[in-house]
Amino acid sequence: MNKKLKSLPKEEGGKKKDSQLILRLGKEERDEFVELCKELDTTAAREIRHFIRSFVKKNKKG
């Protein structure tokens, strides 16, 4: 049997996305966020990754 392994998605710059961040939030808040992302032609994951990168860049020491 020849099964193809599904490769992990890559971020900009060719880095593999190999970790997850699990968080808990209310269903209404999540649904509103996901719907707004769809309306803006983006994904929730993309926007959260953007937030994390911006936050780290802004607050990084040194």
Biopython code that builds the backbone (N, CA, C, O; Angstrom):
import numpy as np
from Bio.PDB.StructureBuilder import StructureBuilder

atoms = [
    (1, "MET", "N", (0.840, -1.183, 0.000)),
    (1, "MET", "CA", (0.000, 0.000, 0.000)),
    (1, "MET", "C", (0.884, 1.246, 0.000)),
    (1, "MET", "O", (1.785, 1.363, 0.830)),
    (2, "ASN", "N", (0.638, 2.163, -0.910)),
    (2, "ASN", "CA", (1.446, 3.371, -1.044)),
    (2, "ASN", "C", (0.652, 4.582, -0.568)),
    (2, "ASN", "O", (-0.129, 5.155, -1.328)),
    (3, "LYS", "N", (0.848, 4.964, 0.671)),
    (3, "LYS", "CA", (0.152, 6.127, 1.227)),
    (3, "LYS", "C", (1.068, 7.330, 1.160)),
    (3, "LYS", "O", (2.248, 7.244, 1.498)),
    (4, "LYS", "N", (0.521, 8.452, 0.723)),
    (4, "LYS", "CA", (1.287, 9.691, 0.718)),
    (4, "LYS", "C", (1.111, 10.374, 2.070)),
    (4, "LYS", "O", (-0.004, 10.486, 2.580)),
    (5, "LEU", "N", (2.203, 10.821, 2.633)),
    (5, "LEU", "CA", (2.139, 11.555, 3.894)),
    (5, "LEU", "C", (1.798, 13.005, 3.593)),
    (5, "LEU", "O", (2.361, 13.615, 2.684)),
    (6, "LYS", "N", (0.901, 13.524, 4.340)),
    (6, "LYS", "CA", (0.519, 14.922, 4.183)),
    (6, "LYS", "C", (1.569, 15.790, 4.852)),
    (6, "LYS", "O", (1.827, 15.640, 6.046)),
    (7, "SER", "N", (2.175, 16.695, 4.099)),
    (7, "SER", "CA", (3.207, 17.549, 4.678)),
    (7, "SER", "C", (2.567, 18.685, 5.461)),
    (7, "SER", "O", (1.445, 19.107, 5.178)),
    (8, "LEU", "N", (3.300, 19.165, 6.439)),
    (8, "LEU", "CA", (2.822, 20.289, 7.231)),
    (8, "LEU", "C", (2.849, 21.555, 6.393)),
    (8, "LEU", "O", (3.738, 21.719, 5.558)),
    (9, "PRO", "N", (1.884, 22.463, 6.602)),
    (9, "PRO", "CA", (1.913, 23.731, 5.875)),
    (9, "PRO", "C", (3.158, 24.526, 6.241)),
    (9, "PRO", "O", (3.726, 24.354, 7.319)),
    (10, "LYS", "N", (3.571, 25.391, 5.337)),
    (10, "LYS", "CA", (4.734, 26.231, 5.595)),
    (10, "LYS", "C", (4.313, 27.688, 5.710)),
    (10, "LYS", "O", (3.390, 28.147, 5.038)),
    (11, "GLU", "N", (5.011, 28.393, 6.575)),
    (11, "GLU", "CA", (4.790, 29.819, 6.732)),
    (11, "GLU", "C", (5.585, 30.563, 5.683)),
    (11, "GLU", "O", (6.365, 29.969, 4.937)),
    (12, "GLU", "N", (5.381, 31.868, 5.632)),
    (12, "GLU", "CA", (6.195, 32.703, 4.780)),
    (12, "GLU", "C", (7.650, 32.483, 5.161)),
    (12, "GLU", "O", (7.965, 32.354, 6.344)),
    (13, "GLY", "N", (8.535, 32.438, 4.186)),
    (13, "GLY", "CA", (9.937, 32.218, 4.477)),
    (13, "GLY", "C", (10.300, 30.748, 4.546)),
    (13, "GLY", "O", (11.453, 30.417, 4.824)),
    (14, "GLY", "N", (9.349, 29.853, 4.301)),
    (14, "GLY", "CA", (9.636, 28.437, 4.238)),
    (14, "GLY", "C", (9.702, 27.706, 5.565)),
    (14, "GLY", "O", (10.066, 26.530, 5.583)),
    (15, "LYS", "N", (9.371, 28.340, 6.666)),
    (15, "LYS", "CA", (9.408, 27.673, 7.967)),
    (15, "LYS", "C", (8.172, 26.791, 8.128)),
    (15, "LYS", "O", (7.063, 27.192, 7.774)),
    (16, "LYS", "N", (8.375, 25.585, 8.666)),
    (16, "LYS", "CA", (7.243, 24.684, 8.890)),
    (16, "LYS", "C", (6.443, 25.124, 10.107)),
    (16, "LYS", "O", (6.991, 25.586, 11.108)),
    (17, "LYS", "N", (5.138, 24.967, 9.987)),
    (17, "LYS", "CA", (4.247, 25.209, 11.112)),
    (17, "LYS", "C", (4.113, 23.881, 11.847)),
    (17, "LYS", "O", (3.326, 23.022, 11.450)),
    (18, "ASP", "N", (4.878, 23.717, 12.913)),
    (18, "ASP", "CA", (4.915, 22.420, 13.579)),
    (18, "ASP", "C", (4.466, 22.452, 15.034)),
    (18, "ASP", "O", (4.703, 21.497, 15.772)),
    (19, "SER", "N", (3.820, 23.537, 15.457)),
    (19, "SER", "CA", (3.319, 23.637, 16.828)),
    (19, "SER", "C", (1.902, 24.171, 16.823)),
    (19, "SER", "O", (1.459, 24.817, 15.873)),
    (20, "GLN", "N", (1.211, 23.889, 17.898)),
    (20, "GLN", "CA", (-0.143, 24.394, 18.064)),
    (20, "GLN", "C", (-0.236, 25.172, 19.360)),
    (20, "GLN", "O", (0.476, 24.891, 20.325)),
    (21, "LEU", "N", (-1.119, 26.151, 19.369)),
    (21, "LEU", "CA", (-1.447, 26.905, 20.561)),
    (21, "LEU", "C", (-2.944, 26.728, 20.768)),
    (21, "LEU", "O", (-3.745, 27.173, 19.946)),
    (22, "ILE", "N", (-3.314, 26.088, 21.851)),
    (22, "ILE", "CA", (-4.725, 25.833, 22.120)),
    (22, "ILE", "C", (-5.202, 26.840, 23.148)),
    (22, "ILE", "O", (-4.575, 27.029, 24.190)),
    (23, "LEU", "N", (-6.328, 27.488, 22.841)),
    (23, "LEU", "CA", (-6.871, 28.453, 23.784)),
    (23, "LEU", "C", (-8.370, 28.265, 23.900)),
    (23, "LEU", "O", (-9.021, 27.722, 23.007)),
    (24, "ARG", "N", (-8.888, 28.711, 24.990)),
    (24, "ARG", "CA", (-10.318, 28.595, 25.240)),
    (24, "ARG", "C", (-10.941, 29.982, 25.185)),
    (24, "ARG", "O", (-10.423, 30.934, 25.769)),
    (25, "LEU", "N", (-12.064, 30.082, 24.475)),
    (25, "LEU", "CA", (-12.818, 31.316, 24.437)),
    (25, "LEU", "C", (-14.278, 30.964, 24.194)),
    (25, "LEU", "O", (-14.611, 29.846, 23.799)),
    (26, "GLY", "N", (-15.124, 31.927, 24.436)),
    (26, "GLY", "CA", (-16.554, 31.693, 24.264)),
    (26, "GLY", "C", (-16.927, 31.436, 22.811)),
    (26, "GLY", "O", (-16.300, 31.964, 21.893)),
    (27, "LYS", "N", (-17.961, 30.615, 22.616)),
    (27, "LYS", "CA", (-18.410, 30.263, 21.271)),
    (27, "LYS", "C", (-18.820, 31.494, 20.466)),
    (27, "LYS", "O", (-18.466, 31.616, 19.293)),
    (28, "GLU", "N", (-19.555, 32.394, 21.082)),
    (28, "GLU", "CA", (-20.013, 33.594, 20.361)),
    (28, "GLU", "C", (-18.826, 34.443, 19.906)),
    (28, "GLU", "O", (-18.804, 34.930, 18.775)),
    (29, "GLU", "N", (-17.848, 34.618, 20.783)),
    (29, "GLU", "CA", (-16.662, 35.408, 20.452)),
    (29, "GLU", "C", (-15.886, 34.741, 19.311)),
    (29, "GLU", "O", (-15.469, 35.410, 18.365)),
    (30, "ARG", "N", (-15.697, 33.438, 19.404)),
    (30, "ARG", "CA", (-15.001, 32.685, 18.352)),
    (30, "ARG", "C", (-15.737, 32.781, 17.023)),
    (30, "ARG", "O", (-15.131, 33.063, 15.989)),
    (31, "ASP", "N", (-17.042, 32.546, 17.054)),
    (31, "ASP", "CA", (-17.832, 32.577, 15.825)),
    (31, "ASP", "C", (-17.810, 33.950, 15.166)),
    (31, "ASP", "O", (-17.723, 34.054, 13.943)),
    (32, "GLU", "N", (-17.888, 34.999, 15.972)),
    (32, "GLU", "CA", (-17.834, 36.362, 15.427)),
    (32, "GLU", "C", (-16.474, 36.632, 14.781)),
    (32, "GLU", "O", (-16.401, 37.227, 13.706)),
    (33, "PHE", "N", (-15.415, 36.200, 15.432)),
    (33, "PHE", "CA", (-14.062, 36.384, 14.898)),
    (33, "PHE", "C", (-13.890, 35.638, 13.576)),
    (33, "PHE", "O", (-13.388, 36.202, 12.603)),
    (34, "VAL", "N", (-14.305, 34.374, 13.542)),
    (34, "VAL", "CA", (-14.183, 33.566, 12.327)),
    (34, "VAL", "C", (-15.008, 34.186, 11.192)),
    (34, "VAL", "O", (-14.546, 34.243, 10.052)),
    (35, "GLU", "N", (-16.200, 34.640, 11.492)),
    (35, "GLU", "CA", (-17.051, 35.250, 10.465)),
    (35, "GLU", "C", (-16.433, 36.537, 9.927)),
    (35, "GLU", "O", (-16.445, 36.770, 8.718)),
    (36, "LEU", "N", (-15.898, 37.368, 10.804)),
    (36, "LEU", "CA", (-15.232, 38.594, 10.348)),
    (36, "LEU", "C", (-14.028, 38.275, 9.477)),
    (36, "LEU", "O", (-13.786, 38.954, 8.479)),
    (37, "CYS", "N", (-13.279, 37.260, 9.839)),
    (37, "CYS", "CA", (-12.139, 36.845, 9.018)),
    (37, "CYS", "C", (-12.598, 36.443, 7.628)),
    (37, "CYS", "O", (-11.980, 36.829, 6.636)),
    (38, "LYS", "N", (-13.676, 35.673, 7.543)),
    (38, "LYS", "CA", (-14.220, 35.265, 6.238)),
    (38, "LYS", "C", (-14.611, 36.488, 5.418)),
    (38, "LYS", "O", (-14.298, 36.570, 4.230)),
    (39, "GLU", "N", (-15.293, 37.436, 6.049)),
    (39, "GLU", "CA", (-15.715, 38.658, 5.348)),
    (39, "GLU", "C", (-14.521, 39.448, 4.833)),
    (39, "GLU", "O", (-14.610, 40.120, 3.805)),
    (40, "LEU", "N", (-13.399, 39.365, 5.552)),
    (40, "LEU", "CA", (-12.184, 40.086, 5.169)),
    (40, "LEU", "C", (-11.251, 39.224, 4.310)),
    (40, "LEU", "O", (-10.110, 39.607, 4.051)),
    (41, "ASP", "N", (-11.739, 38.066, 3.872)),
    (41, "ASP", "CA", (-10.998, 37.151, 3.002)),
    (41, "ASP", "C", (-9.658, 36.736, 3.607)),
    (41, "ASP", "O", (-8.615, 36.781, 2.955)),
    (42, "THR", "N", (-9.722, 36.335, 4.861)),
    (42, "THR", "CA", (-8.543, 35.834, 5.561)),
    (42, "THR", "C", (-8.993, 34.672, 6.437)),
    (42, "THR", "O", (-10.165, 34.296, 6.421)),
    (43, "THR", "N", (-8.073, 34.108, 7.195)),
    (43, "THR", "CA", (-8.442, 33.031, 8.107)),
    (43, "THR", "C", (-8.133, 33.442, 9.539)),
    (43, "THR", "O", (-7.302, 34.316, 9.787)),
    (44, "ALA", "N", (-8.811, 32.799, 10.469)),
    (44, "ALA", "CA", (-8.557, 33.071, 11.878)),
    (44, "ALA", "C", (-7.110, 32.734, 12.216)),
    (44, "ALA", "O", (-6.445, 33.494, 12.920)),
    (45, "ALA", "N", (-6.623, 31.610, 11.724)),
    (45, "ALA", "CA", (-5.244, 31.199, 12.018)),
    (45, "ALA", "C", (-4.245, 32.230, 11.501)),
    (45, "ALA", "O", (-3.290, 32.573, 12.199)),
    (46, "ARG", "N", (-4.457, 32.722, 10.291)),
    (46, "ARG", "CA", (-3.541, 33.719, 9.723)),
    (46, "ARG", "C", (-3.520, 34.983, 10.574)),
    (46, "ARG", "O", (-2.454, 35.544, 10.826)),
    (47, "GLU", "N", (-4.682, 35.431, 11.016)),
    (47, "GLU", "CA", (-4.750, 36.656, 11.812)),
    (47, "GLU", "C", (-4.128, 36.466, 13.190)),
    (47, "GLU", "O", (-3.490, 37.381, 13.710)),
    (48, "ILE", "N", (-4.304, 35.299, 13.782)),
    (48, "ILE", "CA", (-3.695, 35.037, 15.092)),
    (48, "ILE", "C", (-2.185, 34.954, 14.961)),
    (48, "ILE", "O", (-1.465, 35.471, 15.815)),
    (49, "ARG", "N", (-1.683, 34.300, 13.885)),
    (49, "ARG", "CA", (-0.234, 34.257, 13.659)),
    (49, "ARG", "C", (0.316, 35.663, 13.469)),
    (49, "ARG", "O", (1.382, 35.992, 13.990)),
    (50, "HIS", "N", (-0.410, 36.493, 12.724)),
    (50, "HIS", "CA", (0.022, 37.888, 12.510)),
    (50, "HIS", "C", (0.096, 38.628, 13.848)),
    (50, "HIS", "O", (1.059, 39.347, 14.114)),
    (51, "PHE", "N", (-0.930, 38.448, 14.688)),
    (51, "PHE", "CA", (-0.927, 39.096, 15.992)),
    (51, "PHE", "C", (0.281, 38.660, 16.817)),
    (51, "PHE", "O", (0.957, 39.492, 17.422)),
    (52, "ILE", "N", (0.554, 37.352, 16.841)),
    (52, "ILE", "CA", (1.668, 36.832, 17.641)),
    (52, "ILE", "C", (2.988, 37.404, 17.153)),
    (52, "ILE", "O", (3.806, 37.839, 17.963)),
    (53, "ARG", "N", (3.214, 37.411, 15.836)),
    (53, "ARG", "CA", (4.470, 37.961, 15.295)),
    (53, "ARG", "C", (4.621, 39.437, 15.654)),
    (53, "ARG", "O", (5.696, 39.869, 16.070)),
    (54, "SER", "N", (3.556, 40.203, 15.496)),
    (54, "SER", "CA", (3.599, 41.640, 15.824)),
    (54, "SER", "C", (3.858, 41.861, 17.303)),
    (54, "SER", "O", (4.656, 42.722, 17.673)),
    (55, "PHE", "N", (3.197, 41.098, 18.142)),
    (55, "PHE", "CA", (3.352, 41.217, 19.581)),
    (55, "PHE", "C", (4.786, 40.920, 20.006)),
    (55, "PHE", "O", (5.374, 41.661, 20.794)),
    (56, "VAL", "N", (5.343, 39.832, 19.478)),
    (56, "VAL", "CA", (6.727, 39.449, 19.821)),
    (56, "VAL", "C", (7.689, 40.520, 19.334)),
    (56, "VAL", "O", (8.577, 40.929, 20.082)),
    (57, "LYS", "N", (7.536, 40.979, 18.111)),
    (57, "LYS", "CA", (8.426, 42.004, 17.564)),
    (57, "LYS", "C", (8.377, 43.277, 18.401)),
    (57, "LYS", "O", (9.415, 43.867, 18.700)),
    (58, "LYS", "N", (7.189, 43.694, 18.775)),
    (58, "LYS", "CA", (7.001, 44.921, 19.554)),
    (58, "LYS", "C", (7.577, 44.812, 20.957)),
    (58, "LYS", "O", (8.108, 45.789, 21.484)),
    (59, "ASN", "N", (7.479, 43.639, 21.569)),
    (59, "ASN", "CA", (7.844, 43.479, 22.981)),
    (59, "ASN", "C", (9.158, 42.770, 23.227)),
    (59, "ASN", "O", (9.551, 42.570, 24.376)),
    (60, "LYS", "N", (9.836, 42.391, 22.168)),
    (60, "LYS", "CA", (11.096, 41.662, 22.299)),
    (60, "LYS", "C", (12.164, 42.569, 22.907)),
    (60, "LYS", "O", (12.320, 43.721, 22.502)),
    (61, "LYS", "N", (12.873, 42.050, 23.854)),
    (61, "LYS", "CA", (13.965, 42.791, 24.502)),
    (61, "LYS", "C", (15.256, 42.542, 23.723)),
    (61, "LYS", "O", (15.543, 41.415, 23.321)),
    (62, "GLY", "N", (16.025, 43.601, 23.519)),
    (62, "GLY", "CA", (17.336, 43.443, 22.899)),
    (62, "GLY", "C", (17.293, 43.516, 21.471)),
    (62, "GLY", "O", (18.328, 43.400, 20.816)),
]
sb = StructureBuilder()
sb.init_structure("model")
sb.init_model(0)
sb.init_chain("A")
sb.init_seg("    ")
for serial, (resi, resn, name, xyz) in enumerate(atoms, 1):
    if name == "N":
        sb.init_residue(resn, " ", resi, " ")
    sb.init_atom(name, np.array(xyz, "f"), 0.0, 1.0, " ", f" {name:<3s}", serial, name[0])
structure = sb.get_structure()
